[in-house]
Amino acid sequence: MMFDRMGPLSEEELNKLHSATMEILRDVGISFGEPDALKIFKNHGVKVDGDKVFLNEDQITNALDTVPAQFTLLARDPEKSVVLGGDNLVFTPGYGTVFITSETGDMRRPVMEDHNNLCKLVQTSKYIDVNGCLMVDPSDVPSKTAHLEMLFSNLVLCDKPFLSSSASRQAAIECIELAGIGWGGADNIKDKPVMISVITPLSPLQYSCEMAGALIEYSRHGQVSLIGLLMMAGSTGPVTLSGLMALQNAEILAAVVLTQLVNPGAPVIYGGTSTITDMRTGSLAIGAPEMPMIQHMQVQMARFYGIPCRGTGGITDAHVPDIQAGIESALALSTTIRSGANFILHACGILSSFLAMSYEKFIIDEELCGMLRRMIKPVDISDESIDLATIKEIGIGGEYLTHARTYERCRTEFFLPGLMNRQDYDSWNLSGKKTLDETATQMVAGRLAAYEKPKIDPAIEQELSQYVAKRKKL
């Protein structure tokens, strides 16, 4: 049996967290600011008092029974569709940033061109599977219609699956209609997931009108709701990690129940990016070692319920892609992947505690994703792979470098980095002594220059453009 110092929660511990969650939802309840959500709960026999909803264990168990353990997220290019759940692993870039950090470490407000550039980097990536939404918050378009601009770019600049907006119920409706055009009509995506919305509670124990309304619309159409939150231990959540986990679980499960009351079988992803409060400053600390610990528990709770799980990505409190960013990102990303998360949000690009996106960090994290995907690939242990015949042939003191077997596999057996430096010192010195972030800057420019727009029916693109123009006038 494998020994892992970061061991799994015991069955007793999982049941204790579950029992605490049931008590919270039964005795404390959870607030929903959307009247339609309260009506849905009432119509299904759930206790509602004012804006507070009180759930019992049977109601939660019944909802969990209809959540898909695995589902396919469809792409415009069918070959790029992905499966979520089980042992599958999917990477998605950063989300929700309000700044761009330049290669010199300066911050600026992003514009739509930045979102478009990030769509192009996703399209050309070997490792990123799903395109983002709100990868940056563009400052040069009205906030009321920014989701339309971003989703249009997602559909025409990239043919991978994508995230959508949960800014409001109306934004959700427009995203569904817009995505429907991409598939030849909204009926063609009914109960056929093509996009994921990030639904975030207001901790502790509240869902805003906007988030609950968006969740209802996406669930009604069979699109994916990622129930994610950022609870801060010691400020918006309990100071202990176990208390935080019980409260986080209550917030997630309440929303899961609503998705299934709206549309049994609607796909859901479980999990957030909860972490601690730095008690010296009161600030968010996503680079803290407690963050991977929470992720490790979170994945186990999702698997306890049989729900596809979200994990966090290459996240950091650092403001530039330096060694701090590398340490914190690698710890967070490797822990959540090894723990068994299915959907990695914030897989690449994040700096400054979720405030900023960096092109250079995108490229660096992207390669880290590739390295980790290689690291968790099972080693083939078979007669053919051990190849005793070659070992006996070469014998004592021989060499393998020029053997035919090495030639056969030299380009496929090992991970070949596109960014990480493996030059000897003299070669590195002669080539300009470039640091990792400097090399990443050059790679960004090369990737954007080499980008080719994926094929899309001109009539569909025109209809998408007309829909956006029409909605912006309202």
C-alpha positions, 0 to 999 in steps of 0.5 A: 500500500502506498504511504502518503503523509497527506493521508485521506480523511477517514470514513469517520471524519467524512461522516462527521463533516457530513453530519455537521453540515446536515445540522447547519442546514437543518438548524441555521438554514441558508438565505436566498435573495431570489424569490423564485428560488424560495418558491421552488423550494416551497413547491418541493416541500422544503421549509422556508421562513422568510428568505431562509431555507432549511433542508433536511438530510432526506431532501439533500440525499434525494438531490444528490441521487440525481446529480450526474457522476460524470458528463460530457462538456461539448465543444464547437469542435467535437474532438475538443469536447471533454469528460468531467467526473471520474478520474478525468482531468480538465484545465481552465485558465484564471477567472475574475481578474480586474488587472493585467500585470505587464512583463515589467510588473506594472498593473493596468486595467485590461481591455477586450483585446486582452480577453481576446488574446487570452482566448487565442492562447487557450486555442493554441494551448496543448494543455488547456482544455476549456476556455474561460470567461471573465479571464479579465474584466475589460474596462473599455466595454460597458459592464452591463454587456461585457458578458456578451462581448466575451462570450462572442469572443469565446465562440468565434476565437476558440472552438473549445468548451467555455465558461459563461457569465453568472453576473445576473439572471439576465446575463445567464439568459443571454449567454444561453441564447448566444451559445444556442446560436452557435449550435444552431438554436437554443433547443440544440443545447437543452440538457446538452452541456456546452458551458459552465457558470461559476455560482458563488455564495456570499459567505456565510450562508447567503446566495444573492438574487443574481447568483441564484437567478443565474443558477436557476436559468443554467440548471433549467437548460441543463448547463453546468453550474460550478458551485464555488466559493472563496470562504476565508477562515477567520473572517467569512468562515470559522477559524478552524479548517474543519469548521470551514469545511463543514460550513463550505459544504453546507453552502455548496449542498444547498445550491446543489439541491436547488439545481436538482429541484429545477431540473433533476440531472442538471450537471454540477461541479462541487468545490471552491478556493477557500483559504485563510485570512492573514491575521496580521493584515486581514487580507486574503492569503491564497498562497498559504499552505492551508489552501492546499490542505482545504483543497485536499479535504474538498476533493474528498468531500466531493467524491464522498457525494459522487459529484465531479469536483473542481480544484484550484490551479496555479494561484499565488499572492505574488505580484510577479511570476517570481520564485514565490509565485512558482512555489505557491502555484506548484503546491496548490496545483499539484496537491489538488490534482493528486487529490483527484480534482476533475476540473481545475479553474485558475489553472494558469495566469493568476497573480496578486491573490486573484486580482491580476492576470499575467500573460507570462504567468499563463505560459509558465503555469500552462507548462506546469499543467503539462508537467503534472499531467505527465507526472500522474500518468500511470507508468506502464509496467509490462513485459514489453515496457521492461524489455528484458531482451534489450537489458540482456543484450546491452549487458554490463557496461554498455550504453542505451543512447544509440540503441534502436529501442531508444531511437524508437521512443526518444521523442515520445517517452519523456515530457519535452518542455517548451519553456523550462530551461535545460541548457548547460550554463555556457549555452544559456549564457551565450543565448542571453541569460534569459530568465523564465519570465523573459522567455515566456514573454517571447513565447506569448508574442510568438503564440499570438503571431501564429494564432489561426482563427478556428473555422466557423460558419459565416452565417452563424458568426453573423447571427452571433454578431447581430445578437450581441449588437441587438442586446447592447442597444436594449 
